[in-house]
Amino acid sequence: MAYVRNKEYKNAIQKIKVEFGTIIGQEKDEDAYVVLKELPTMEMMQLKEAHEKGQMELLGFFKEVLPQIIVEHNLYETETQKMKNTDVAAFIYEKLDLTGKIIGDYASASFFTQPTGKDGK
């Protein structure tokens, strides 16, 4: 018997850590990061469709879902107050190269790409 929700759920959902410290003026990339989880199946299909339609569709869709897929980050408003996910998403979308890095790394993650067979299909 597998207690998926209690034991394996966190391990079953894939995640990607995107480091971007130098983009926001930190010394090293690892100085700032977000950890994003894979989207549920229907939203993943919508993301793939948005990706195929073009940049504006992709940017719009990703901006909408980004706050829900952030599972961890190290961004703070003050020395003790961590930023809310909605504020982190807004911050990411303020800088074009940061937005591109986050979306690019997320889109390149293993859970976003379909495995191909032996003949490349």
SEGU-82411 format. One record per residue: residue number from 1; residue in one letter; x, y, z of N, C-alpha, C, O, CB in turn. Coordinates in pm, 1 decimal, always signed. Glycine has a CB too. Layout:
N
    k  r       n.u       n.v       n.w      ca.u      ca.v      ca.w       c.u       c.v       c.w       o.u       o.v       o.w      cb.u      cb.v      cb.w
  NUM  a         X         Y         Z         X         Y         Z         X         Y         Z         X         Y         Z         X         Y         Z
...
END
This chain:
121
    k  r       n.u       n.v       n.w      ca.u      ca.v      ca.w       c.u       c.v       c.w       o.u       o.v       o.w      cb.u      cb.v      cb.w
    1  m     +85.0    -117.4      +0.0      +0.0      +0.0      +0.0     +89.6    +123.7      +0.0    +186.3    +131.7     +75.8     -96.8      -0.2    +122.6
    2  a     +56.2    +219.7     -85.9    +134.5    +343.2     -93.9     +51.8    +459.8     -43.9     -55.5    +487.7     -97.3    +182.4    +369.2    -238.2
    3  y    +100.2    +526.8     +56.4     +35.6    +646.4    +108.1     +95.8    +766.4     +35.5    +181.9    +836.4     +88.7     +53.1    +658.6    +263.9
    4  v     +49.2    +788.0     -85.4    +108.8    +887.7    -173.0    +104.7   +1026.6    -111.5    +207.0   +1094.9    -107.7     +38.4    +888.4    -306.6
    5  r      -9.1   +1069.1     -64.1     -21.9   +1203.8     -10.3     +65.6   +1226.2    +112.4    +122.8   +1333.9    +129.0    -165.7   +1231.7     +24.3
    6  n     +76.2   +1127.4    +196.3    +150.0   +1146.8    +320.5    +300.2   +1125.9    +306.0    +378.1   +1198.4    +367.8     +97.3   +1054.0    +424.9
    7  k    +342.6   +1028.9    +226.2    +483.7    +993.7    +222.8    +554.6   +1036.0     +95.3    +663.8   +1092.3    +101.7    +498.6    +847.4    +240.6
    8  e    +496.0   +1010.6     -18.0    +568.3   +1023.6    -142.9    +533.1   +1146.4    -225.1    +599.7   +1173.4    -325.0    +545.3    +904.3    -223.9
    9  y    +431.6   +1221.2    -186.9    +383.6   +1331.2    -269.6    +492.9   +1433.4    -299.9    +511.3   +1471.7    -415.4    +267.4   +1399.7    -201.6
   10  k    +564.7   +1477.3    -198.1    +669.2   +1578.4    -219.7    +779.6   +1525.9    -308.7    +836.8   +1601.6    -387.0    +727.9   +1623.9     -86.7
   11  n    +810.8   +1398.1    -298.4    +914.5   +1339.1    -382.5    +865.5   +1313.5    -524.3    +945.8   +1312.4    -617.6    +963.7   +1209.7    -321.2
   12  a    +736.1   +1293.0    -542.4    +681.3   +1263.0    -673.9    +674.6   +1386.8    -762.4    +685.5   +1376.1    -884.6    +543.5   +1202.1    -660.0
   13  i    +656.9   +1502.5    -702.8    +648.6   +1626.9    -778.2    +790.5   +1677.6    -803.5    +865.3   +1705.3    -709.7    +563.2   +1733.7    -702.1
   14  q    +826.1   +1689.3    -930.2    +960.5   +1735.3    -964.9    +974.1   +1884.9    -941.6    +876.7   +1959.9    -949.6    +993.0   +1701.4   -1110.6
   15  k   +1095.8   +1926.5    -912.9   +1124.2   +2067.3    -886.2   +1252.9   +2106.5    -957.3   +1336.7   +2021.9    -988.6   +1135.2   +2094.3    -733.6
   16  i   +1266.9   +2235.7    -982.0   +1389.6   +2289.2   -1039.6   +1429.3   +2413.5    -961.4   +1345.9   +2498.3    -929.9   +1371.6   +2321.7   -1191.2
   17  k   +1557.4   +2422.5    -930.9   +1610.8   +2539.7    -861.6   +1676.9   +2628.2    -966.6   +1763.1   +2583.5   -1042.2   +1712.7   +2499.0    -747.8
   18  v   +1635.0   +2754.5    -970.0   +1692.3   +2850.3   -1063.8   +1767.1   +2956.2    -983.3   +1708.0   +3029.2    -903.8   +1581.5   +2915.3   -1154.2
   19  e   +1897.4   +2963.0   -1005.6   +1982.0   +3060.1    -935.9   +2006.3   +3178.6   -1028.5   +2033.6   +3160.8   -1147.3   +2117.5   +2995.8    -890.9
   20  f   +1996.2   +3300.6    -973.4   +2005.0   +3419.8   -1058.1   +2065.0   +3541.0    -986.5   +2034.4   +3655.0   -1021.3   +1867.9   +3455.4   -1109.5
   21  g   +2148.2   +3517.3    -889.2   +2203.0   +3626.1    -809.0   +2273.3   +3734.2    -888.8   +2252.9   +3852.9    -863.4   +2297.2   +3571.0    -710.2
   22  t   +2356.2   +3695.1    -985.3   +2432.2   +3796.6   -1059.3   +2341.9   +3886.2   -1143.4   +2376.2   +4001.7   -1168.7   +2535.4   +3729.6   -1149.0
   23  i   +2228.3   +3835.2   -1186.6   +2133.8   +3914.8   -1265.4   +2077.5   +4030.6   -1183.0   +2044.7   +4136.1   -1237.4   +2019.2   +3826.3   -1317.0
   24  i   +2066.5   +4010.4   -1051.5   +2009.2   +4115.2    -966.7   +2114.7   +4186.5    -882.6   +2082.2   +4252.1    -783.6   +1903.5   +4056.0    -875.8
   25  g   +2240.7   +4173.4    -922.5   +2346.0   +4249.5    -857.7   +2416.0   +4182.5    -741.4   +2491.4   +4248.0    -669.3   +2291.0   +4373.8    -811.7
   26  q   +2393.3   +4054.4    -721.2   +2462.7   +3980.8    -615.7   +2597.7   +3932.5    -668.9   +2621.9   +3936.0    -789.5   +2376.8   +3860.6    -565.4
   27  e   +2684.4   +3888.1    -580.0   +2817.3   +3842.3    -621.1   +2814.1   +3713.1    -700.2   +2885.8   +3698.9    -799.3   +2904.3   +3824.1    -500.9
   28  k   +2730.4   +3617.6    -656.5   +2724.9   +3485.6    -720.3   +2579.7   +3451.1    -753.4   +2486.9   +3500.0    -689.0   +2787.8   +3376.4    -628.1
   29  d   +2561.6   +3366.4    -854.3   +2426.2   +3324.5    -890.9   +2353.9   +3257.6    -774.5   +2234.0   +3278.4    -755.7   +2431.1   +3229.7   -1009.8
   30  e   +2426.5   +3176.9    -696.0   +2362.1   +3104.7    -585.9   +2315.5   +3194.8    -472.0   +2249.6   +3147.8    -379.2   +2456.5   +3002.2    -531.5
   31  d   +2348.6   +3322.5    -477.9   +2305.2   +3416.4    -374.0   +2155.3   +3448.4    -381.1   +2098.8   +3497.7    -283.4   +2384.8   +3544.9    -385.2
   32  a   +2091.3   +3421.7    -492.6   +1945.9   +3441.8    -506.4   +1890.2   +3327.3    -589.4   +1946.5   +3291.2    -692.8   +1912.4   +3581.1    -572.9
   33  y   +1779.3   +3270.7    -543.6   +1721.9   +3158.1    -615.9   +1572.2   +3145.4    -590.2   +1518.5   +3200.9    -494.3   +1792.5   +3029.2    -576.8
   34  v   +1507.0   +3071.1    -678.0   +1371.2   +3023.4    -656.4   +1369.7   +2874.8    -689.7   +1443.6   +2828.9    -776.8   +1266.8   +3103.2    -743.3
   35  v   +1285.8   +2801.1    -620.5   +1261.7   +2660.7    -652.0   +1119.0   +2652.7    -702.9   +1025.1   +2694.1    -634.9   +1285.0   +2566.1    -526.7
   36  l   +1103.7   +2599.3    -822.5    +972.8   +2589.1    -886.1    +934.8   +2442.7    -901.7   +1018.8   +2359.0    -934.8    +972.4   +2660.4   -1023.2
   37  k    +807.8   +2412.2    -877.8    +760.7   +2274.4    -893.8    +693.6   +2258.9   -1029.1    +655.0   +2356.3   -1093.7    +663.0   +2235.5    -780.2
   38  e    +681.0   +2134.4   -1069.6    +612.2   +2108.6   -1195.2    +463.7   +2142.2   -1180.6    +405.5   +2130.6   -1072.8    +631.0   +1961.2   -1238.5
   39  l    +406.1   +2183.1   -1289.4    +264.1   +2215.5   -1291.3    +180.7   +2088.2   -1293.7    +228.7   +1983.9   -1338.3    +230.4   +2303.8   -1412.1
   40  p     +56.2   +2094.9   -1246.5     -34.6   +1982.4   -1266.1     -54.1   +1958.0   -1417.0     -27.6   +2046.8   -1498.0    -171.8   +2009.3   -1195.8
   41  t     -98.5   +1842.4   -1452.7    -107.0   +1799.0   -1592.2    -177.5   +1898.1   -1683.5    -123.3   +1932.3   -1788.6    -177.4   +1667.8   -1599.4
   42  m    -295.2   +1944.9   -1647.7    -370.6   +2034.4   -1735.7    -297.2   +2166.7   -1756.5    -291.7   +2217.6   -1868.5    -510.1   +2060.5   -1678.1
   43  e    -241.5   +2221.9   -1650.8    -167.7   +2347.1   -1662.4     -38.3   +2327.7   -1741.3      +4.6   +2417.6   -1813.8    -136.9   +2403.4   -1523.5
   44  m     +24.0   +2209.7   -1727.1    +144.2   +2181.0   -1805.3    +111.2   +2180.0   -1954.6    +188.5   +2230.3   -2036.1    +205.9   +2045.7   -1762.8
   45  m      -2.8   +2123.1   -1989.6     -44.0   +2122.0   -2129.8     -72.9   +2264.5   -2178.0     -40.3   +2299.1   -2291.6    -168.4   +2032.2   -2148.9
   46  q    -133.4   +2346.5   -2093.3    -158.8   +2485.9   -2129.8     -27.5   +2562.0   -2148.2     -16.3   +2646.0   -2237.5    -245.5   +2554.7   -2022.7
   47  l     +70.8   +2532.8   -2064.6    +201.2   +2596.8   -2077.5    +267.6   +2557.1   -2209.2    +326.2   +2641.3   -2277.2    +291.4   +2559.5   -1958.8
   48  k    +258.8   +2431.1   -2244.7    +316.3   +2385.2   -2371.4    +246.9   +2452.9   -2489.2    +312.4   +2493.8   -2585.2    +304.8   +2231.7   -2383.8
   49  e    +114.5   +2464.8   -2482.0     +39.7   +2532.9   -2588.4     +79.5   +2679.8   -2597.5     +97.3   +2732.4   -2707.4    -111.7   +2520.9   -2564.1
   50  a     +93.6   +2745.7   -2484.4    +134.8   +2885.9   -2482.4    +275.0   +2900.4   -2541.9    +302.3   +2995.7   -2614.9    +131.2   +2941.9   -2338.1
   51  h    +362.4   +2807.0   -2510.8    +498.7   +2807.5   -2564.6    +496.0   +2797.7   -2716.6    +572.7   +2865.7   -2784.9    +581.1   +2691.5   -2505.2
   52  e    +408.5   +2713.9   -2769.3    +397.6   +2696.0   -2914.5    +337.0   +2818.8   -2983.0    +366.9   +2845.0   -3099.5    +313.1   +2572.7   -2945.9
   53  k    +253.5   +2893.3   -2913.0    +186.6   +3010.1   -2971.3    +278.4   +3131.5   -2981.1    +257.0   +3218.0   -3066.1     +64.5   +3045.8   -2889.3
   54  g    +378.8   +3139.3   -2896.8    +471.3   +3251.4   -2904.9    +502.3   +3312.1   -2770.2    +445.6   +3274.3   -2667.6    +416.3   +3356.3   -2994.9
   55  q    +594.3   +3407.9   -2773.0    +644.7   +3466.7   -2649.3    +538.5   +3536.6   -2566.1    +536.2   +3520.5   -2444.1    +752.7   +3563.2   -2681.0
   56  m    +451.4   +3612.9   -2628.3    +351.1   +3686.7   -2550.3    +257.1   +3591.8   -2477.3    +224.0   +3614.2   -2360.8    +270.3   +3779.9   -2641.4
   57  e    +214.8   +3487.2   -2544.3    +128.0   +3387.5   -2479.6    +201.5   +3319.2   -2364.4    +145.9   +3300.6   -2256.2     +80.1   +3281.8   -2582.5
   58  l    +326.2   +3282.3   -2389.1    +406.0   +3215.0   -2286.3    +428.7   +3305.7   -2166.4    +411.8   +3263.1   -2052.1    +540.4   +3170.0   -2343.9
   59  l    +466.7   +3429.7   -2191.6    +489.5   +3524.4   -2082.3    +362.9   +3546.8   -2000.3    +368.3   +3550.7   -1877.4    +539.8   +3657.6   -2137.4
   60  g    +249.9   +3561.4   -2067.6    +123.5   +3583.6   -1998.1     +82.6   +3465.4   -1912.2     +43.9   +3482.4   -1796.6     +14.8   +3613.5   -2097.5
   61  f     +91.2   +3345.6   -1968.3     +52.0   +3227.0   -1893.9    +145.0   +3203.9   -1775.7     +99.5   +3176.1   -1664.8     +51.0   +3104.8   -1985.1
   62  f    +275.7   +3215.4   -1799.6    +372.1   +3189.3   -1693.5    +358.7   +3290.1   -1579.9    +374.8   +3255.1   -1463.0    +513.6   +3192.1   -1749.3
   63  k    +329.2   +3414.8   -1614.3    +310.6   +3517.2   -1511.1    +192.9   +3481.4   -1420.4    +196.0   +3506.9   -1300.0    +288.1   +3655.6   -1575.5
   64  e     +90.4   +3422.6   -1479.1     -29.0   +3383.8   -1403.6      -1.1   +3267.8   -1308.1     -50.3   +3267.7   -1195.3    -141.5   +3345.7   -1499.3
   65  v     +77.4   +3169.2   -1352.0     +99.0   +3049.5   -1270.1    +221.3   +3057.4   -1179.3    +232.4   +2980.1   -1084.2    +112.4   +2930.4   -1359.0
   66  l    +311.6   +3148.4   -1206.8    +437.0   +3154.3   -1132.2    +418.8   +3158.8    -979.9    +486.6   +3083.2    -910.1    +514.8   +3274.5   -1176.0
   67  p    +331.3   +3243.0    -925.2    +319.3   +3244.3    -778.1    +279.3   +3108.9    -717.9    +316.6   +3077.8    -604.8    +217.4   +3348.3    -736.9
   68  q    +203.6   +3028.7    -793.5    +158.2   +2899.2    -741.0    +263.8   +2790.5    -749.0    +253.9   +2690.3    -678.1     +36.1   +2854.3    -815.3
   69  i    +364.6   +2807.7    -833.6    +464.5   +2700.6    -848.3    +593.9   +2730.3    -772.9    +685.6   +2648.2    -773.2    +495.7   +2678.7    -995.6
   70  i    +602.4   +2845.5    -709.0    +719.2   +2875.4    -625.5    +703.7   +2798.7    -494.4    +609.0   +2821.3    -419.0    +733.9   +3030.7    -599.5
   71  v    +797.8   +2707.8    -468.1    +792.2   +2630.6    -344.0    +896.0   +2676.7    -242.7    +886.6   +2646.6    -123.7    +811.9   +2483.5    -373.5
   72  e    +995.3   +2750.5    -292.3   +1099.3   +2799.9    -202.5   +1171.6   +2915.4    -272.6   +1181.8   +2919.0    -395.2   +1199.8   +2685.3    -162.8
   73  h   +1220.6   +3008.2    -193.1   +1303.8   +3116.5    -245.0   +1379.7   +3178.4    -129.1   +1351.1   +3150.9     -12.5   +1218.1   +3223.6    -319.3
   74  n   +1476.9   +3262.5    -162.6   +1552.8   +3328.8     -56.5   +1553.0   +3480.7     -76.0   +1655.1   +3546.3     -55.5   +1697.2   +3275.6     -52.9
   75  l   +1440.1   +3534.9    -114.8   +1426.1   +3678.2    -136.3   +1348.8   +3740.1     -20.2   +1245.4   +3688.3     +21.8   +1355.1   +3707.0    -270.7
   76  y   +1400.7   +3851.6     +30.9   +1343.3   +3915.8    +148.5   +1307.4   +4060.8    +119.8   +1376.6   +4129.5     +44.6   +1440.3   +3908.2    +265.9
   77  e   +1197.6   +4106.8    +180.8   +1158.8   +4248.2    +175.3   +1244.5   +4329.8    +270.8   +1291.2   +4438.7    +237.5   +1009.2   +4265.5    +209.6
   78  t   +1264.2   +4274.9    +390.2   +1346.9   +4336.9    +494.2   +1442.6   +4229.9    +545.2   +1445.5   +4118.6    +492.6   +1258.9   +4396.7    +611.8
   79  e   +1518.8   +4262.5    +645.1   +1613.8   +4164.7    +699.0   +1545.6   +4040.3    +755.5   +1606.0   +3933.2    +760.2   +1697.8   +4229.1    +806.8
   80  t   +1420.6   +4053.9    +798.2   +1351.5   +3941.3    +860.3   +1225.1   +3897.8    +786.5   +1172.8   +3789.8    +813.9   +1316.3   +3976.2   +1000.9
   81  q   +1175.5   +3977.9    +695.0   +1048.0   +3950.2    +627.4   +1071.7   +3893.4    +487.5   +1118.5   +3963.5    +397.8    +962.7   +4078.5    +618.6
   82  k   +1038.6   +3765.6    +470.5   +1050.6   +3701.4    +340.5    +941.9   +3754.6    +247.3    +830.5   +3783.2    +291.3   +1040.9   +3547.4    +354.0
   83  m    +974.2   +3767.9    +119.1    +876.1   +3814.6     +20.9    +768.9   +3707.9      -0.7    +797.2   +3588.3      +7.0    +945.3   +3849.9    -113.5
   84  k    +647.3   +3751.2     -27.5    +538.9   +3660.5     -64.5    +562.5   +3614.0    -207.7    +627.9   +3682.6    -286.3    +398.9   +3729.7     -50.0
   85  n    +509.1   +3497.8    -240.4    +526.8   +3443.8    -374.9    +477.2   +3539.6    -483.0    +538.6   +3550.2    -589.2    +454.5   +3311.3    -387.0
   86  t    +366.8   +3609.1    -456.7    +315.7   +3703.9    -555.7    +413.7   +3818.5    -576.7    +428.6   +3867.6    -688.6    +179.0   +3758.5    -512.3
   87  d    +480.3   +3861.3    -470.5    +580.0   +3967.8    -481.1    +706.5   +3918.5    -552.0    +768.6   +3993.0    -627.7    +615.3   +4021.6    -341.6
   88  v    +743.7   +3794.6    -527.5    +859.0   +3735.7    -596.8    +830.7   +3729.1    -746.6    +916.2   +3763.9    -828.1    +891.0   +3593.7    -541.1
   89  a    +710.5   +3684.5    -782.4    +673.0   +3676.4    -924.1    +674.6   +3814.6    -988.6    +723.7   +3830.4   -1100.4    +533.7   +3612.5    -939.6
   90  a    +621.5   +3914.2    -919.2    +621.6   +4051.3    -971.8    +765.0   +4101.4    -988.3    +796.5   +4166.8   -1087.7    +542.0   +4145.9    -878.4
   91  f    +851.0   +4071.6    -892.6    +991.7   +4110.9    -900.2   +1059.2   +4046.3   -1021.6   +1133.6   +4112.1   -1094.4   +1065.7   +4071.6    -770.6
   92  i   +1033.1   +3918.9   -1042.3   +1091.8   +3847.7   -1156.5   +1050.3   +3913.3   -1287.1   +1131.1   +3925.4   -1379.2   +1049.9   +3699.4   -1155.9
   93  y    +925.6   +3955.3   -1295.7    +874.5   +4014.3   -1419.4    +915.4   +4160.9   -1437.4    +883.0   +4220.1   -1540.4    +723.8   +4003.3   -1422.4
   94  e    +984.0   +4220.0   -1342.8   +1032.4   +4356.9   -1358.3   +1158.1   +4363.9   -1443.9   +1189.9   +4470.3   -1497.2   +1059.5   +4418.1   -1222.5
   95  k   +1229.4   +4254.7   -1458.0   +1357.6   +4254.2   -1527.5   +1353.4   +4149.6   -1638.7   +1338.4   +4030.4   -1611.7   +1474.9   +4225.7   -1428.6
   96  l   +1366.5   +4193.7   -1762.5   +1350.8   +4105.4   -1878.2   +1447.8   +3988.0   -1877.4   +1407.0   +3874.9   -1903.6   +1369.1   +4184.0   -2004.9
   97  d   +1575.4   +4012.3   -1847.8   +1669.8   +3901.2   -1850.5   +1644.9   +3801.8   -1737.1   +1673.3   +3682.9   -1751.9   +1811.9   +3953.8   -1842.6
   98  l   +1592.8   +3848.7   -1625.7   +1556.1   +3758.3   -1516.5   +1434.1   +3675.3   -1555.4   +1430.6   +3554.4   -1532.4   +1527.8   +3837.8   -1386.8
   99  t   +1335.3   +3739.9   -1613.8   +1217.0   +3667.9   -1661.3   +1258.1   +3559.9   -1760.7   +1212.9   +3445.7   -1751.7   +1115.6   +3765.2   -1726.2
  100  g   +1343.9   +3596.5   -1855.1   +1390.8   +3501.0   -1955.2   +1465.0   +3384.0   -1894.1   +1447.1   +3269.7   -1936.1   +1479.7   +3570.0   -2054.5
  101  k   +1548.3   +3412.0   -1795.0   +1623.8   +3305.1   -1727.8   +1530.7   +3208.6   -1656.6   +1545.6   +3087.1   -1669.1   +1723.8   +3364.3   -1627.7
  102  i   +1435.1   +3261.7   -1582.1   +1342.6   +3176.4   -1505.9   +1260.5   +3090.4   -1601.3   +1251.3   +2969.0   -1583.2   +1248.8   +3262.3   -1416.7
  103  i   +1201.0   +3152.6   -1702.4   +1117.5   +3077.1   -1796.8   +1203.0   +2978.6   -1876.1   +1161.9   +2864.6   -1897.7   +1043.2   +3173.1   -1893.1
  104  g   +1320.8   +3021.1   -1919.5   +1407.7   +2932.8   -1996.8   +1450.4   +2809.9   -1919.4   +1443.7   +2698.1   -1970.6   +1529.2   +3007.5   -2042.4
  105  d   +1494.5   +2830.3   -1795.8   +1536.7   +2716.4   -1713.4   +1418.6   +2625.0   -1682.2   +1432.3   +2502.6   -1682.3   +1601.3   +2765.5   -1582.5
  106  y   +1303.3   +2684.6   -1655.8   +1184.5   +2604.4   -1625.8   +1142.4   +2524.1   -1748.6   +1110.9   +2405.6   -1738.1   +1068.3   +2694.7   -1578.4
  107  a   +1142.1   +2589.0   -1864.7   +1102.0   +2521.3   -1988.6   +1199.9   +2411.0   -2026.8   +1162.2   +2316.0   -2095.4   +1090.7   +2622.1   -2102.7
  108  s   +1325.0   +2422.4   -1983.4   +1426.0   +2320.9   -2014.1   +1425.4   +2205.0   -1914.5   +1494.8   +2105.3   -1934.7   +1563.4   +2384.5   -2016.9
  109  a   +1348.9   +2217.6   -1809.2   +1345.8   +2113.6   -1705.5   +1292.7   +1983.3   -1762.6   +1216.2   +1982.5   -1859.1   +1259.4   +2158.1   -1586.0
  110  s   +1334.2   +1873.9   -1702.0   +1298.0   +1741.1   -1751.7   +1147.7   +1718.0   -1755.0   +1099.2   +1644.8   -1841.3   +1362.8   +1635.4   -1666.7
  111  f   +1072.7   +1778.4   -1663.5    +928.9   +1755.5   -1660.8    +856.4   +1832.7   -1768.6    +738.7   +1806.7   -1793.3    +873.3   +1792.1   -1526.6
  112  f    +922.7   +1927.2   -1834.0    +858.6   +2004.6   -1939.2    +872.9   +1938.1   -2073.7    +786.0   +1953.2   -2159.6    +915.8   +2143.6   -1944.7
  113  t    +980.2   +1864.9   -2094.1   +1005.3   +1802.9   -2223.1    +950.1   +1661.2   -2226.3    +951.3   +1590.3   -2125.7   +1154.9   +1802.2   -2254.0
  114  q    +902.6   +1622.2   -2340.8    +852.3   +1486.0   -2360.8    +969.6   +1395.6   -2394.3   +1054.3   +1432.2   -2475.8    +744.2   +1480.9   -2473.7
  115  p    +976.1   +1278.3   -2333.0   +1083.6   +1186.1   -2372.7   +1061.9   +1139.4   -2516.5    +948.4   +1119.8   -2560.0   +1089.9   +1063.8   -2276.5
  116  t   +1170.2   +1122.2   -2588.3   +1157.6   +1074.6   -2725.7   +1194.6    +928.2   -2732.6   +1273.5    +878.2   -2652.4   +1245.8   +1156.8   -2821.0
  117  g   +1137.2    +861.4   -2828.2   +1166.0    +719.7   -2848.0   +1298.0    +700.1   -2920.1   +1371.4    +796.1   -2943.5   +1053.8    +652.9   -2925.9
  118  k   +1328.4    +575.6   -2955.5   +1455.3    +544.1   -3021.3   +1468.2    +612.8   -3156.6   +1578.9    +646.6   -3198.6   +1469.2    +394.0   -3038.7
  119  d   +1355.7    +633.9   -3225.4   +1362.7    +695.5   -3358.4   +1346.4    +846.5   -3351.9   +1329.8    +909.8   -3456.2   +1256.2    +636.4   -3449.5
  120  g   +1350.6    +907.5   -3232.0   +1342.2   +1051.9   -3216.9   +1201.4   +1106.7   -3214.0   +1181.9   +1228.2   -3215.1   +1416.0   +1116.6   -3325.6
  121  k   +1102.4   +1018.1   -3210.3    +962.1   +1061.2   -3209.2    +902.7   +1046.7   -3072.8    +785.4   +1078.2   -3052.9    +880.2    +982.4   -3309.1
END
